[in-house]
Amino acid sequence: MLEQLLTPEVLWILAGASLVMFVASLIAVPWFVARIPADYFAGEERPPAVAFRNQPVLRLLFRLLANVLGLILIAAGIVMLVLPGQGILTIIAGLLALSFPGKYRFEQWLVGLGPVHRSINALRRYRNQPPLQLPDEPPP
């Protein structure tokens, strides 16, 4: 059954999609990281969203699309664990796109990990942005 699904054409398509996602992540991640406000992770609660504040239908549509994208990224990440690509990074990106209880604390924990925090701040320095503040750090 699996041999019928994984034809050479399907494997080439999956490899091509993996390559496209890899290149897209190299472009998108620094751009997104530079757009995060420096104090975004400093508080106990998530700062209020500015986008679609007065448009509840668009806000709901955006959350729905973000959750669908998150599920797609998680599925693609699981596939990338056995195919070429950044599976774990794609799964984490999918988790961050989803809405679930405790997500902000998970994001704070993830960003607070030493290597992750240093990498994010290196990307922010490259884009001439101030470093991200963590909850236990005083503002600069």
Residue pairs with C-beta under 8 A, 6 or more apart in sequence:
11 83
14 79
14 83
15 83
15 84
17 76
18 80
18 83
18 84
18 85
19 84
19 85
21 76
21 80
21 85
21 86
21 90
22 85
22 86
25 86
25 89
25 90
25 93
29 123
30 123
30 126
30 127
33 120
33 123
33 124
33 127
34 123
34 124
34 127
34 129
36 132
37 47
38 129
38 130
38 131
38 132
38 133
38 140
39 47
39 133
39 139
40 47
40 132
41 107
41 108
41 111
41 112
41 132
41 133
41 134
41 135
42 133
42 134
42 135
42 137
42 139
43 135
44 135
45 104
46 104
49 59
51 59
51 62
52 58
52 59
52 62
53 59
63 99
66 97
66 98
66 99
67 97
67 98
67 99
69 94
69 97
70 94
70 95
70 96
70 97
70 98
71 94
71 98
72 94
73 90
73 91
73 93
73 94
73 97
74 90
74 91
74 94
74 95
74 98
75 94
76 85
76 90
76 94
77 86
77 87
77 88
77 89
77 90
77 91
77 92
77 93
77 94
78 87
78 91
79 85
79 87
80 86
80 87
80 90
81 87
81 88
92 110
95 106
96 103
96 107
108 134
108 135
110 116
111 117
111 120
111 132
111 134
112 134
112 135
117 132
117 134
120 132
121 131
121 132
124 130
124 131
124 132
125 131
130 140
131 140
133 139
133 140
